[in-house]
Amino acid sequence: MEKIKVVHDTVGQTLTVWFDDPQTESVSEETAEEVVLIKNATGRVIGFELLHYSPADADGLVVETILRSAP
């Protein structure tokens, strides 16, 4: 499995999650739910950004990782 990159911008109040290399970004498309889909040149979603993100916990963002092996 490839690495996932998570970026929490506390100043801009965004949370960005990358599934692929951010440098391959070609176009971004905002949805009605204030989510921006980040796509590469072929139109494949390589990440997303949540706008107006503020974690409910005052201590910041908590990330839980669950690894599952293929059947």
N, C-alpha and C positions, 0 to 999 in steps of 0.2 A: 504494500500500500504506500502511496506517495504521502509526503508530509502535507499537513494542513497548517496554514499560517493564519493566526488571528491577531488583529490589530484593534485595540480599543483607544480611540482618540478622545480623551476627556475634555479637551478644549472645544473641539468641533462636535462633540456628543455623537460620535458614530462608532459602529462596530463593523469591521470589515473582515470577511472570512475568504481566504484564497484556497482553491483546490488545485491550482496550477500556478505556473510562473507568472507573477504580476506583470512582468515586462512584455508578455504576449497579449496584454489587453488591447483591444481594438475599438470597442464600442461599449457604452453603458446605456441601460434602459431602465427608467424609473417606473415602478408599478404604482397602482393606486394606494397600496398599503405602506408607502414610504420605504420601500425596499428597492435598492438599485441592483439590477442584475448586470454583472460584468462579464463581457463575452470576448472571445478571441476573434480572429479574422474569419474563421469558418462559421461563426455564430454559436459556438459551443459555450455554455456558461462555465466560466473558470473561477467565479467568486460572486459574492454578494455583499452589499453594504446596507446596514440598518441605520436609517436616519433618526435623529433625536433619541439616541440610545443613552440611557442612564441606568446602571445596575440598581436593583432594589436594595441590595446590601451596601451600606455606606463604606464598607471596607474594600470595595472594588469588585472586579470581575473574578468569578470562580469558574474554572474549567474542569469538567470531569471527562476522563478518557476511558472508553470501554473498547477493549480489543477483542475481536472475535476471529477465530480461525475459520477458514473455508471448510465446508462439510466434506 
